[in-house]
Protein backbone atom coordinates (compact mmCIF):
# COMPACT_ATOMS: atom_id res chain seq x y z
CA UNK A 1 0.00 0.00 0.00
CA UNK A 2 2.86 2.37 0.77
CA UNK A 3 4.42 1.73 -2.63
CA UNK A 4 1.14 2.24 -4.47
CA UNK A 5 0.26 5.35 -2.47
CA UNK A 6 3.68 6.88 -2.95
CA UNK A 7 3.73 6.07 -6.65
CA UNK A 8 0.25 7.42 -7.14
CA UNK A 9 1.11 10.61 -5.30
CA UNK A 10 4.29 11.14 -7.29
CA UNK A 11 2.65 10.36 -10.62
CA UNK A 12 -0.86 11.79 -10.28
CA UNK A 13 -0.18 15.22 -8.81
CA UNK A 14 2.18 16.51 -11.53
CA UNK A 15 0.03 15.08 -14.30
CA UNK A 16 -3.22 16.56 -12.98
CA UNK A 17 -1.41 19.86 -12.46
CA UNK A 18 -0.18 19.76 -16.06
CA UNK A 19 -3.68 18.94 -17.29
CA UNK A 20 -5.36 21.71 -15.33
CA UNK A 21 -2.77 24.31 -16.31
CA UNK A 22 -3.43 23.69 -20.01
CA UNK A 23 -7.20 24.12 -19.74
CA UNK A 24 -8.96 27.49 -19.62
CA UNK A 25 -10.51 28.23 -16.20
CA UNK A 26 -14.09 27.90 -17.48
CA UNK A 27 -13.37 24.32 -18.67
CA UNK A 28 -11.53 23.02 -15.61
CA UNK A 29 -14.61 21.31 -14.19
CA UNK A 30 -15.04 19.34 -17.40
CA UNK A 31 -11.33 18.50 -17.51
CA UNK A 32 -11.41 17.35 -13.90
CA UNK A 33 -14.46 15.17 -14.56
CA UNK A 34 -12.86 13.59 -17.62
CA UNK A 35 -9.64 13.00 -15.67
CA UNK A 36 -11.59 11.26 -12.89
CA UNK A 37 -13.56 9.19 -15.40
CA UNK A 38 -10.37 8.06 -17.17
CA UNK A 39 -8.78 7.16 -13.81
CA UNK A 40 -11.80 5.13 -12.73
CA UNK A 41 -11.92 3.40 -16.12
CA UNK A 42 -8.24 2.51 -15.74
CA UNK A 43 -8.87 1.02 -12.31
CA UNK A 44 -11.79 -1.00 -13.64
CA UNK A 45 -9.77 -2.28 -16.59
CA UNK A 46 -6.84 -3.20 -14.37
CA UNK A 47 -9.12 -5.42 -12.30
CA UNK A 48 -10.67 -6.88 -15.45
CA UNK A 49 -7.20 -7.71 -16.80
CA UNK A 50 -5.53 -8.84 -13.57
CA UNK A 51 -8.26 -11.11 -12.17
CA UNK A 52 -8.31 -13.55 -15.12
CA UNK A 53 -4.50 -13.60 -15.15
CA UNK A 54 -4.39 -14.48 -11.46
CA UNK A 55 -7.00 -17.20 -11.81
CA UNK A 56 -5.69 -18.60 -15.10
CA UNK A 57 -3.30 -21.03 -13.38
CA UNK A 58 -5.75 -22.42 -10.81
CA UNK A 59 -7.43 -25.67 -11.90
CA UNK A 60 -11.11 -25.15 -12.65
CA UNK A 61 -12.31 -27.84 -10.23
CA UNK A 62 -10.36 -26.21 -7.38
CA UNK A 63 -11.84 -22.80 -8.20
CA UNK A 64 -15.35 -24.24 -8.12
CA UNK A 65 -14.68 -25.95 -4.79
CA UNK A 66 -13.22 -22.84 -3.18
CA UNK A 67 -15.58 -20.20 -4.59
CA UNK A 68 -18.84 -22.12 -4.76
CA UNK A 69 -18.60 -24.59 -1.92
CA UNK A 70 -15.90 -23.17 0.33
CA UNK A 71 -14.01 -26.47 0.20
CA UNK A 72 -11.02 -27.81 -1.65
CA UNK A 73 -8.62 -27.61 1.26
CA UNK A 74 -6.97 -30.86 0.21
CA UNK A 75 -5.89 -29.19 -3.04
CA UNK A 76 -4.76 -26.00 -1.35
CA UNK A 77 -0.94 -26.28 -1.65
CA UNK A 78 -1.10 -26.85 -5.43
CA UNK A 79 -3.81 -24.22 -5.75
CA UNK A 80 -1.69 -21.74 -3.80
CA UNK A 81 1.24 -22.34 -6.13
CA UNK A 82 -1.05 -21.82 -9.12
CA UNK A 83 -2.45 -18.65 -7.53
CA UNK A 84 1.07 -17.38 -6.92
CA UNK A 85 2.03 -17.99 -10.55
CA UNK A 86 -1.09 -16.19 -11.76
CA UNK A 87 -0.44 -13.30 -9.40
CA UNK A 88 3.14 -13.08 -10.66
CA UNK A 89 1.86 -12.95 -14.24
CA UNK A 90 -0.66 -10.21 -13.35
CA UNK A 91 2.07 -8.14 -11.68
CA UNK A 92 4.33 -8.49 -14.74
CA UNK A 93 1.56 -7.27 -17.05
CA UNK A 94 0.77 -4.41 -14.65
CA UNK A 95 4.45 -3.49 -14.51
CA UNK A 96 4.60 -3.34 -18.30
CA UNK A 97 1.57 -1.06 -18.44
CA UNK A 98 3.12 1.13 -15.73
CA UNK A 99 6.37 1.45 -17.67
CA UNK A 100 4.43 2.60 -20.74
CA UNK A 101 2.49 5.15 -18.63
CA UNK A 102 5.67 6.50 -17.03
CA UNK A 103 7.34 6.84 -20.43
CA UNK A 104 4.28 8.63 -21.84
CA UNK A 105 4.31 10.99 -18.87
CA UNK A 106 8.04 11.64 -19.11
CA UNK A 107 7.92 12.28 -22.85
CA UNK A 108 4.93 14.62 -22.82
CA UNK A 109 5.70 18.18 -23.89
CA UNK A 110 6.25 20.55 -21.01
CA UNK A 111 4.99 24.11 -21.01
CA UNK A 112 6.45 26.98 -19.08
CA UNK A 113 4.23 29.06 -16.75
CA UNK A 114 4.55 31.97 -19.21
CA UNK A 115 3.16 29.84 -22.04
CA UNK A 116 0.26 28.82 -19.82
CA UNK A 117 -0.48 32.43 -18.85
CA UNK A 118 -0.55 33.41 -22.53
CA UNK A 119 -3.32 30.89 -23.22
Secondary structure as UniProt FT lines:
FT   HELIX           2..21
FT   HELIX           25..27
FT   HELIX           28..55
FT   TURN            56..57
FT   HELIX           60..64
FT   HELIX           65..69
FT   HELIX           73..75
FT   HELIX           76..107
FT   HELIX           113..118
//
